[in-house]
Amino acid sequence: MNDHIHGQDASFDNAPHYADERGGNTALVCYGLMIATLFTAFATGLIALIVSYIAREDDNHWTNSHYTFVIRTFWISILYAIILGFFTFVIGWVPLLGWAIVGLMGLYTTAWFIGRNVIGLLRALNGRPIDNPQSWLFG
């Protein structure tokens, strides 16, 4: 009854406390920046890379797997972009066959990038770590 006098509900003390001193909000922002990089030519991806390097710490917190995942997603996508550029230069001039190969490689790279970031984003929203942040696929 004393709790009602001070304006606090008695059930408030029994509620589970989900607040963590290091929540996953920064990981969510990094995934948002990575997805936005599709429209900004890697500008926001570079910001997400820097933030991930700064936010990652040397403990076993669940967010560290997300930062490693974002970092690897950035560098692997740069590698895929270089490979795609090379194939565009070498066989992109060949009508139909070259265009088809380069187009399929571009579609694969884009789908991989979006899928990897959406999976990471969904796991971060649920407070779950990435199972295998060193993976080349989807963790």
Backbone as CSV, one residue per row, in Angstrom:
resi,resn,N_x,N_y,N_z,CA_x,CA_y,CA_z,C_x,C_y,C_z
1,MET,0.817,-1.182,0.000,0.000,0.000,0.000,0.861,1.246,0.000
2,ASN,2.000,1.145,0.584,2.916,2.258,0.624,3.380,2.642,-0.784
3,ASP,3.451,1.648,-1.710,3.887,1.926,-3.072,2.899,2.804,-3.815
4,HIS,1.623,2.640,-3.537,0.605,3.440,-4.206,0.635,4.897,-3.741
5,ILE,1.112,5.118,-2.548,1.195,6.483,-2.042,2.242,7.273,-2.824
6,HIS,3.337,6.625,-3.144,4.414,7.295,-3.858,4.228,7.258,-5.369
7,GLY,3.136,6.675,-5.829,2.849,6.666,-7.257,3.532,5.549,-8.020
8,GLN,4.028,4.532,-7.324,4.704,3.435,-7.995,3.907,2.157,-7.797
9,ASP,3.694,1.434,-8.850,2.957,0.184,-8.795,3.834,-0.877,-8.140
10,ALA,3.232,-1.725,-7.318,3.993,-2.763,-6.620,4.561,-3.787,-7.587
11,SER,3.918,-4.003,-8.739,4.413,-4.989,-9.690,5.645,-4.498,-10.435
12,PHE,5.966,-3.213,-10.316,7.128,-2.664,-11.002,8.426,-3.301,-10.521
13,ASP,8.513,-3.581,-9.229,9.734,-4.174,-8.674,9.922,-5.614,-9.110
14,ASN,8.844,-6.304,-9.449,8.934,-7.703,-9.849,9.127,-7.881,-11.349
15,ALA,9.049,-6.809,-12.112,9.182,-6.906,-13.571,10.626,-7.255,-13.925
16,PRO,10.811,-8.081,-14.952,12.180,-8.411,-15.353,12.875,-7.185,-15.930
17,HIS,14.136,-7.075,-15.648,14.931,-5.950,-16.135,15.741,-6.407,-17.336
18,TYR,15.374,-5.909,-18.508,16.051,-6.294,-19.737,17.152,-5.320,-20.122
19,ALA,17.251,-4.238,-19.405,18.249,-3.236,-19.756,19.646,-3.803,-19.518
20,ASP,20.480,-3.605,-20.468,21.854,-4.059,-20.405,22.735,-2.828,-20.517
21,GLU,23.848,-2.831,-19.823,24.700,-1.653,-19.905,25.261,-1.471,-21.311
22,ARG,25.259,-2.527,-22.105,25.723,-2.451,-23.491,24.692,-3.118,-24.369
23,GLY,23.652,-2.429,-24.700,22.599,-2.996,-25.533,23.032,-3.104,-26.978
24,GLY,22.125,-3.573,-27.804,22.447,-3.794,-29.198,22.075,-2.644,-30.113
25,ASN,21.828,-1.460,-29.559,21.406,-0.339,-30.398,22.480,0.058,-31.402
26,THR,23.728,0.012,-31.006,24.799,0.369,-31.928,24.883,-0.647,-33.060
27,ALA,24.665,-1.913,-32.758,24.664,-2.932,-33.810,23.516,-2.695,-34.779
28,LEU,22.353,-2.301,-34.259,21.214,-1.998,-35.127,21.527,-0.831,-36.056
29,VAL,22.175,0.188,-35.519,22.552,1.343,-36.337,23.545,0.922,-37.415
30,CYS,24.491,0.072,-37.044,25.482,-0.402,-38.025,24.809,-1.171,-39.161
31,TYR,23.851,-2.025,-38.833,23.136,-2.754,-39.891,22.331,-1.800,-40.762
32,GLY,21.716,-0.799,-40.158,20.979,0.192,-40.938,21.891,0.958,-41.887
33,LEU,23.079,1.312,-41.396,24.050,1.998,-42.246,24.544,1.093,-43.368
34,MET,24.715,-0.186,-43.064,25.169,-1.120,-44.101,24.105,-1.287,-45.184
35,ILE,22.848,-1.371,-44.798,21.779,-1.497,-45.794,21.671,-0.211,-46.611
36,ALA,21.862,0.930,-45.967,21.800,2.210,-46.675,22.954,2.375,-47.662
37,THR,24.017,1.604,-47.495,25.166,1.735,-48.393,24.837,1.328,-49.827
38,LEU,23.743,0.605,-50.010,23.312,0.274,-51.369,22.950,1.532,-52.153
39,PHE,22.602,2.589,-51.440,22.192,3.833,-52.077,23.232,4.941,-51.970
40,THR,24.320,4.682,-51.238,25.310,5.736,-51.002,26.712,5.365,-51.457
41,ALA,26.857,4.309,-52.233,28.159,3.889,-52.774,29.214,3.708,-51.674
42,PHE,28.893,2.925,-50.676,29.775,2.536,-49.578,30.094,3.659,-48.598
43,ALA,29.491,4.824,-48.722,29.774,5.913,-47.786,29.271,5.577,-46.382
44,THR,28.024,5.139,-46.270,27.500,4.787,-44.947,28.079,3.463,-44.462
45,GLY,28.473,2.609,-45.388,29.133,1.364,-45.001,30.471,1.634,-44.335
46,LEU,31.168,2.646,-44.812,32.439,3.028,-44.200,32.218,3.543,-42.777
47,ILE,31.149,4.288,-42.579,30.807,4.757,-41.229,30.481,3.564,-40.332
48,ALA,29.709,2.599,-40.846,29.375,1.401,-40.068,30.633,0.603,-39.736
49,LEU,31.576,0.559,-40.655,32.837,-0.153,-40.416,33.610,0.497,-39.276
50,ILE,33.728,1.808,-39.304,34.465,2.525,-38.256,33.782,2.358,-36.905
51,VAL,32.457,2.502,-36.876,31.710,2.345,-35.624,31.859,0.924,-35.083
52,SER,31.837,-0.065,-35.966,31.977,-1.463,-35.530,33.354,-1.730,-34.948
53,TYR,34.384,-1.184,-35.581,35.736,-1.349,-35.034,35.862,-0.693,-33.659
54,ILE,35.239,0.464,-33.478,35.317,1.171,-32.198,34.482,0.473,-31.125
55,ALA,33.291,-0.009,-31.493,32.358,-0.578,-30.508,32.738,-1.995,-30.075
56,ARG,33.483,-2.707,-30.910,33.840,-4.081,-30.575,34.842,-4.083,-29.428
57,GLU,34.581,-4.938,-28.437,35.450,-5.030,-27.269,35.997,-6.444,-27.139
58,ASP,36.873,-6.640,-26.179,37.545,-7.930,-26.017,36.881,-8.836,-24.991
59,ASP,35.574,-8.801,-24.901,34.882,-9.718,-24.000,33.927,-10.579,-24.819
60,ASN,33.161,-11.396,-24.164,32.275,-12.322,-24.856,30.836,-11.826,-24.901
61,HIS,30.631,-10.537,-24.969,29.289,-9.984,-25.036,28.665,-10.329,-26.383
62,TRP,27.348,-10.506,-26.407,26.683,-10.949,-27.627,26.799,-9.944,-28.764
63,THR,26.996,-8.681,-28.468,27.087,-7.683,-29.532,28.393,-7.775,-30.311
64,ASN,29.434,-8.310,-29.709,30.717,-8.415,-30.410,30.613,-9.263,-31.665
65,SER,29.786,-10.305,-31.630,29.628,-11.130,-32.828,28.986,-10.326,-33.951
66,HIS,28.116,-9.396,-33.610,27.487,-8.552,-34.634,28.489,-7.580,-35.240
67,TYR,29.352,-7.019,-34.411,30.349,-6.089,-34.941,31.338,-6.814,-35.852
68,THR,31.746,-8.007,-35.469,32.619,-8.804,-36.331,31.909,-9.143,-37.636
69,PHE,30.617,-9.455,-37.543,29.820,-9.783,-38.724,29.723,-8.585,-39.676
70,VAL,29.511,-7.393,-39.126,29.430,-6.178,-39.950,30.773,-5.893,-40.603
71,ILE,31.849,-6.030,-39.844,33.188,-5.782,-40.382,33.489,-6.739,-41.528
72,ARG,33.214,-8.012,-41.322,33.468,-9.000,-42.374,32.546,-8.789,-43.579
73,THR,31.304,-8.394,-43.328,30.387,-8.114,-44.436,30.931,-6.973,-45.294
74,PHE,31.442,-5.951,-44.669,31.995,-4.827,-45.424,33.173,-5.271,-46.281
75,TRP,34.144,-5.950,-45.685,35.356,-6.308,-46.431,35.082,-7.370,-47.497
76,ILE,34.208,-8.315,-47.211,33.875,-9.325,-48.221,33.109,-8.680,-49.370
77,SER,32.248,-7.720,-49.070,31.522,-7.048,-50.164,32.469,-6.211,-51.010
78,ILE,33.489,-5.636,-50.419,34.509,-4.925,-51.202,35.231,-5.915,-52.118
79,LEU,35.571,-7.084,-51.584,36.216,-8.120,-52.409,35.313,-8.535,-53.563
80,TYR,34.041,-8.761,-53.278,33.098,-9.134,-54.342,32.968,-8.020,-55.383
81,ALA,32.994,-6.770,-54.944,32.904,-5.648,-55.884,34.142,-5.603,-56.790
82,ILE,35.304,-5.897,-56.229,36.533,-5.929,-57.042,36.467,-7.061,-58.052
83,ILE,36.029,-8.232,-57.617,35.906,-9.380,-58.528,34.883,-9.065,-59.618
84,LEU,33.774,-8.460,-59.246,32.754,-8.095,-60.220,33.287,-7.076,-61.223
85,GLY,34.049,-6.105,-60.737,34.669,-5.125,-61.632,35.649,-5.764,-62.596
86,PHE,36.417,-6.731,-62.103,37.368,-7.434,-62.959,36.635,-8.198,-64.070
87,PHE,35.591,-8.937,-63.686,34.839,-9.689,-64.692,34.101,-8.770,-65.658
88,THR,33.660,-7.633,-65.175,33.019,-6.661,-66.069,34.025,-6.154,-67.090
89,PHE,35.244,-5.887,-66.651,36.291,-5.415,-67.553,36.706,-6.490,-68.552
90,VAL,36.793,-7.752,-68.090,37.300,-8.828,-68.943,36.232,-9.353,-69.901
91,ILE,35.039,-9.682,-69.393,34.023,-10.299,-70.269,32.757,-9.472,-70.417
92,GLY,32.720,-8.307,-69.801,31.524,-7.485,-69.876,31.246,-6.930,-71.256
93,TRP,32.247,-6.922,-72.105,32.068,-6.399,-73.461,31.452,-7.421,-74.410
94,VAL,31.409,-8.685,-73.983,30.831,-9.740,-74.821,29.309,-9.645,-74.744
95,PRO,28.638,-9.419,-75.878,27.183,-9.310,-75.834,26.531,-10.601,-75.342
96,LEU,25.461,-10.459,-74.639,24.617,-11.508,-74.087,25.328,-12.382,-73.072
97,LEU,26.297,-13.175,-73.443,26.946,-14.088,-72.497,27.688,-13.313,-71.407
98,GLY,28.488,-12.359,-71.789,29.220,-11.555,-70.812,28.291,-10.762,-69.929
99,TRP,27.272,-10.170,-70.568,26.304,-9.400,-69.796,25.539,-10.287,-68.819
100,ALA,25.214,-11.498,-69.248,24.475,-12.427,-68.379,25.331,-12.839,-67.180
101,ILE,26.594,-13.148,-67.439,27.479,-13.569,-66.342,27.683,-12.432,-65.349
102,VAL,27.974,-11.248,-65.856,28.181,-10.097,-64.975,26.886,-9.741,-64.243
103,GLY,25.758,-9.814,-64.929,24.473,-9.523,-64.288,24.150,-10.503,-63.179
104,LEU,24.397,-11.783,-63.418,24.138,-12.793,-62.374,25.082,-12.616,-61.189
105,MET,26.323,-12.277,-61.468,27.265,-12.026,-60.369,26.824,-10.819,-59.545
106,GLY,26.345,-9.786,-60.226,25.850,-8.605,-59.516,24.618,-8.904,-58.683
107,LEU,23.707,-9.708,-59.235,22.512,-10.095,-58.483,22.871,-10.931,-57.258
108,TYR,23.810,-11.879,-57.437,24.243,-12.702,-56.310,24.852,-11.822,-55.219
109,THR,25.733,-10.916,-55.607,26.404,-10.060,-54.628,25.401,-9.189,-53.879
110,THR,24.447,-8.631,-54.583,23.429,-7.787,-53.950,22.540,-8.602,-53.014
111,ALA,22.097,-9.777,-53.463,21.254,-10.640,-52.626,22.017,-11.109,-51.392
112,TRP,23.279,-11.468,-51.559,24.119,-11.891,-50.434,24.244,-10.756,-49.422
113,PHE,24.518,-9.555,-49.914,24.704,-8.388,-49.051,23.435,-8.064,-48.272
114,ILE,22.316,-8.022,-48.965,21.042,-7.711,-48.303,20.679,-8.819,-47.310
115,GLY,20.799,-10.078,-47.730,20.463,-11.199,-46.854,21.300,-11.234,-45.594
116,ARG,22.576,-11.006,-45.749,23.483,-11.039,-44.607,23.145,-9.925,-43.608
117,ASN,22.860,-8.746,-44.110,22.541,-7.631,-43.220,21.164,-7.769,-42.584
118,VAL,20.200,-8.284,-43.313,18.861,-8.472,-42.739,18.884,-9.556,-41.664
119,ILE,19.596,-10.641,-41.916,19.713,-11.694,-40.898,20.391,-11.148,-39.641
120,GLY,21.459,-10.395,-39.815,22.129,-9.789,-38.665,21.224,-8.813,-37.927
121,LEU,20.478,-8.019,-38.688,19.559,-7.062,-38.083,18.477,-7.764,-37.269
122,LEU,17.908,-8.818,-37.808,16.866,-9.555,-37.092,17.413,-10.210,-35.828
123,ARG,18.608,-10.738,-35.904,19.199,-11.339,-34.698,19.516,-10.285,-33.646
124,ALA,19.975,-9.129,-34.086,20.269,-8.050,-33.131,18.982,-7.531,-32.490
125,LEU,17.909,-7.458,-33.263,16.624,-7.026,-32.695,16.135,-7.992,-31.618
126,ASN,16.431,-9.276,-31.783,16.023,-10.281,-30.802,17.038,-10.464,-29.690
127,GLY,18.136,-9.743,-29.730,19.165,-9.861,-28.696,19.954,-11.144,-28.784
128,ARG,20.036,-11.717,-29.972,20.760,-12.974,-30.164,22.071,-12.704,-30.892
129,PRO,23.129,-13.417,-30.528,24.401,-13.238,-31.237,24.378,-13.943,-32.592
130,ILE,25.338,-13.624,-33.422,25.549,-14.341,-34.674,26.266,-15.638,-34.318
131,ASP,25.739,-16.761,-34.798,26.316,-18.056,-34.435,27.760,-18.207,-34.912
132,ASN,28.018,-17.838,-36.151,29.360,-17.942,-36.707,29.699,-16.641,-37.427
133,PRO,30.219,-15.645,-36.700,30.487,-14.361,-37.338,31.623,-14.411,-38.357
134,GLN,32.411,-15.477,-38.358,33.514,-15.618,-39.311,33.061,-16.229,-40.624
135,SER,31.795,-16.554,-40.742,31.251,-17.212,-41.927,31.296,-16.296,-43.142
136,TRP,31.437,-16.920,-44.310,31.367,-16.184,-45.569,29.923,-16.103,-46.061
137,LEU,29.032,-16.874,-45.475,27.638,-16.843,-45.910,26.789,-16.040,-44.936
138,PHE,25.924,-16.685,-44.184,24.952,-15.958,-43.379,25.082,-16.198,-41.887
139,GLY,26.200,-16.656,-41.438,26.471,-16.798,-40.020,25.730,-17.912,-39.390
